[in-house]
Amino acid sequence: MQNSKYELYIFDMDGTLLDTSPGILRSIRHTIERFHKRMPEDDVLKKFIGPPLRLSFAALPDVAINEVDDMVAAFRKHYSEQELFNARIYDGIQQLCECLHNNNVKIAVATNKPENFAKQLVQYFGLDKNISIVCGADVQGTLTKADLIYRAMDFSQTYDKSKAVMVGDTIGDADAAYECGLEFIGVTYGFGLSDNKDDAIRTKAIRMASSPFEIYE
């Protein structure tokens, strides 16, 4: 394995480092039932994973705009108390992080998940051995994915954009990477991208990885 041209790999969390779907989907269903809303189809619920929660709840046809913040708060309470660790680490992620670390490549996380949740998950799954920079959403939800990527670059003291790359599983991750002037590696084992030419083209990914073992070459 050759030395990386990058000094910094920035990873999305949900669908990239961890399969957090079991806990997230249970908490979404709990919240929708609590607020007596119509339960969407599974394919709609799965789209909640990754983007900011406010946007996903607001997109439901029977949710009023003044209910969104209360639904987000209810979700976070249930998720943090009962479902946060109902997740699994993707096969190969630990080995990937160890390989990057051993090759003196810095690793950071930039996720729309609240930062305190993200830090707990990094520690719980033992990723903190190789990942010390975790940038997540603020409580108010004002930080964009691009903001989080910039924070990760600042904390890692990586200022040459050609030396950093974003790794994620959605078009939103790709858009944020390019907004920041970074190249993008798409993963197809997560929630948002498929292993087809259309997704490769629309994300302008330098590489599409069907497993964590294909992210670092």
C-alpha positions in Angstrom: 0.0 0.0 0.0 1.5 3.3 -1.1 1.8 6.4 1.0 -1.3 8.6 0.7 -1.2 11.8 -1.3 -3.5 13.2 1.5 -2.5 14.4 4.9 -6.1 14.3 6.2 -9.0 11.9 5.7 -12.3 13.4 6.9 -15.1 10.8 7.4 -18.8 11.1 7.6 -20.1 8.9 10.4 -23.6 7.4 9.7 -23.3 5.1 6.7 -19.5 5.5 6.4 -17.9 4.6 9.7 -20.9 3.0 11.4 -24.2 1.4 10.5 -26.3 3.4 13.0 -29.6 2.7 11.2 -31.2 0.3 13.8 -31.1 2.9 16.6 -31.9 5.9 14.4 -34.9 4.2 12.7 -36.3 3.0 16.0 -36.1 6.5 17.4 -37.6 8.1 14.3 -40.6 5.7 14.5 -41.0 6.4 18.2 -41.0 10.1 17.6 -43.5 10.0 14.8 -45.8 7.8 16.8 -45.5 10.0 19.9 -46.6 13.0 17.8 -49.4 11.0 16.2 -48.2 11.5 12.6 -48.7 9.1 9.7 -45.9 6.6 9.5 -44.0 7.0 6.2 -42.8 4.0 4.1 -39.5 2.5 5.0 -37.7 4.1 2.0 -38.7 7.5 3.3 -37.6 6.7 6.9 -34.2 5.6 5.6 -33.6 9.0 4.1 -33.6 10.5 7.6 -30.1 8.9 8.1 -27.4 11.5 7.3 -29.1 14.8 6.6 -30.0 17.3 9.4 -33.1 16.0 11.3 -34.9 19.3 11.1 -35.0 19.1 7.3 -36.2 15.5 7.4 -39.0 16.0 9.9 -40.1 19.3 8.1 -40.4 17.4 4.9 -43.1 15.1 6.3 -46.5 16.2 4.8 -48.4 16.3 8.1 -45.8 18.0 10.2 -46.3 21.7 10.9 -43.2 23.9 10.9 -43.8 24.8 14.6 -43.6 21.1 15.5 -40.2 20.4 14.0 -38.0 21.6 16.9 -40.1 19.6 19.4 -39.9 16.5 17.3 -36.1 16.9 17.0 -35.8 17.3 20.8 -38.0 14.2 21.4 -35.9 12.2 18.9 -32.6 13.1 20.5 -33.9 12.3 24.0 -35.1 8.9 23.1 -32.1 8.2 20.9 -29.5 9.3 23.5 -31.2 7.4 26.3 -32.1 4.2 24.6 -30.7 3.7 21.1 -27.4 5.5 20.7 -25.3 2.4 20.8 -27.7 0.3 18.8 -25.3 0.3 15.9 -22.3 -1.6 14.5 -19.0 -0.7 13.0 -18.5 -1.6 9.4 -16.1 -4.5 8.8 -12.7 -3.1 7.8 -13.1 0.4 9.4 -10.8 -0.4 12.4 -8.2 -1.8 10.1 -8.5 1.2 7.8 -8.1 3.7 10.6 -5.1 1.8 11.9 -3.5 1.8 8.5 -4.0 5.5 8.0 -2.7 6.2 11.5 0.4 4.0 10.9 1.1 5.9 7.7 1.0 9.3 9.5 -2.3 10.3 7.9 -4.6 12.4 10.2 -8.2 11.2 10.6 -11.2 13.4 11.5 -15.0 13.0 11.6 -17.4 15.5 10.2 -21.0 14.5 10.9 -24.5 16.0 11.1 -25.0 13.9 14.2 -24.8 16.0 17.4 -21.2 16.3 18.4 -21.6 14.8 21.9 -23.4 11.7 20.4 -20.6 11.4 17.8 -17.8 11.5 20.4 -19.6 8.9 22.5 -19.8 6.6 19.5 -16.2 7.1 18.5 -15.2 6.1 22.0 -17.6 3.2 22.4 -16.4 1.5 19.2 -12.8 2.1 20.0 -12.2 4.5 17.1 -10.7 7.1 19.5 -7.4 5.1 19.4 -6.9 6.6 15.9 -9.4 9.4 15.6 -9.0 12.4 17.9 -10.9 15.1 15.9 -14.7 14.8 15.9 -16.8 17.7 14.5 -20.5 17.3 14.8 -23.7 19.4 14.7 -24.4 22.1 17.3 -27.5 22.0 19.4 -29.1 24.8 17.3 -28.4 23.0 14.1 -26.8 26.1 12.5 -23.6 24.4 11.3 -23.6 23.0 7.8 -21.7 20.0 6.6 -19.2 22.4 4.9 -18.8 24.2 8.2 -17.9 20.9 9.9 -15.4 20.0 7.3 -13.7 23.4 7.7 -13.6 22.9 11.4 -12.0 19.4 11.0 -9.3 21.0 8.7 -8.7 23.8 11.3 -8.4 21.4 14.2 -6.0 19.1 12.2 -4.0 22.2 11.0 -4.4 21.1 7.4 -4.6 24.2 5.3 -3.7 22.9 1.9 -7.0 21.7 0.4 -5.2 19.4 -2.0 -4.0 17.5 1.0 -7.4 16.6 2.4 -10.2 14.4 1.2 -13.8 13.8 2.3 -15.2 10.3 2.6 -19.0 9.9 2.7 -22.1 8.0 1.6 -24.4 10.7 0.3 -24.6 13.4 -2.4 -24.7 15.9 0.5 -21.3 14.8 1.6 -20.0 15.2 -1.9 -21.5 18.7 -2.3 -20.0 19.8 1.0 -16.6 18.5 0.0 -16.6 20.4 -3.2 -18.0 23.6 -1.5 -14.8 23.3 0.7 -12.6 22.7 -2.3 -11.8 19.1 -1.4 -11.9 15.9 -3.4 -14.5 13.2 -2.5 -14.4 9.5 -2.1 -17.9 7.9 -2.2 -18.8 4.7 -0.3 -21.5 2.5 -1.7 -22.1 0.3 1.4 -23.8 3.1 3.3 -27.2 4.6 2.9 -27.2 7.1 0.1 -25.0 6.1 -2.8 -25.1 3.0 -5.1 -22.4 1.3 -7.0 -23.4 2.6 -10.4 -22.0 5.1 -13.0 -24.8 7.6 -12.3 -23.8 8.1 -8.7 -20.1 8.2 -9.6 -20.8 10.9 -12.1 -23.1 13.1 -10.0 -20.8 13.0 -7.0 -17.7 13.6 -9.1 -16.0 11.1 -6.8 -12.3 10.3 -7.4 -13.2 6.8 -6.3 -16.3 4.7 -5.3 -15.6 2.2 -2.5 -17.8 -0.8 -2.1 -16.1 -1.6 1.2 -13.8 0.2 3.7 -10.9 -1.8 2.3 -11.2 0.1 -0.9 -11.2 3.6 0.6 -7.4 3.9 1.0 -5.3 2.6 -1.9 
